Amino acid sequence: QYRFLRVMPDSGEKLHPHSVFVDLRKGKANAEVARALGVKAGSPVHVVKRVLEFRGRPVILDEMVLAAGRFPGLTMARLEEFKGSMYSFYEAVYGLRMIRAEERIRAVAAGEAVAAHLRVPPATPLLCVDRIAFTYGDMPVEWRRGLCLTDGFSYYNELA
């Protein structure tokens, strides 16, 4: 269910995050998002913000951008009533199965709004994970920016 989630507790415990949806709004794809999603700049998009909590502690603030044409009828109520990962939601509700993702990782400092969502002081160091998720035919479906606390958590990836 969370096969693309790479931020894990340092303790090694297998904890499943709880999603707290913060916002869903309509917007227009900027140049970076348009390029990532394979749409024209200015195309309509849905912007979803949520906090992933582990045992009630906010650890990740996600902003996900979706081409509006691929997600008709997307509402906050639909997001909140679905129990499972976002990728399970995409598959169950829209028939879009995520099969791979590309990520870029860098360090950033928390701005005031992000710090408030994660309940940390501004300028707290965060891991910024930018992701493009793809379905069959190498079609990009989601552009995501995850801002992650690393106090007690790490980005974990097993290479084979």
Sequence and secondary structure as in RCSB ss.txt:
>XXXX:A:sequence
QYRFLRVMPDSGEKLHPHSVFVDLRKGKANAEVARALGVKAGSPVHVVKRVLEFRGRPVILDEMVLAAGRFPGLT
MARLEEFKGSMYSFYEAVYGLRMIRAEERIRAVAAGEAVAAHLRVPPATPLLCVDRIAFTYGDMPVEWRRGLCLT
DGFSYYNELA
>XXXX:A:secstr
  TT  EEETT      EEEEEEEEEEE  HHHHHHHTS TT EEEEEEEEEEETTEEEEEEEEEEEGGGSTT  
HHHHHH  S HHHHHHHHH     EEEEEEEEEE  HHHHHHHTS TT EEEEEEEEEEEGGGEEEEEEEEEE  
SSEEE     
